Amino acid sequence: MFYFAEPLPSFWPKAIVSSNLCPKKAYYEMAKVNRPLVPLFQVQKGGHTIELWIANDFAREFKNCKISWMMKSGGKALLVGNKIVDVPASNAILVDEVSLAAVPDETKMVNISLILTDSAGKELSSYERELWLELWRKELAIFK
């Protein structure tokens, strides 16, 4: 319970709700990820690719969905794409592995946006997050 609410007004960084029951930034991040249908990404290969996933906790499948992605830095779109996919019921699936070769090595921060739409184009879910890409790429260089 102490990871969810801090017992005293101490600004404990591990809590997602403050002592006066006001949600902190992490509360909203958890809310974005813990939805029953959500597109997600996972950084791979030292920040040079990302895997695109769709997690579906519903007991029904979603046919002919489109997952669209956009990566921006400094207001400029660096990477844009989409893919049609069938999302099985009660499962998480790997949709694609996307190369980040179009993202210059000197790019420090990127904003990744994922949108999942149904076959009629209606938005089912979305996820957006800022990513410190420089950290992933430096980590790889350290271990070479």
Buried (B, 14 or more C-beta within 10 A) or exposed (E): EEEEBBEEEEEBEEBBBBBEEEEBEBBEEEEBEEEEBBBBBEBBBBBBBBBBBBBBEEEEEBEEBBBBBBBBBEEEEBBEEEEEBEBBEEEEEEBBEBEBEEBEEEBEEBBBBBBBBBEEEEEBBBBEBEBEBBEBBEEEEEEE
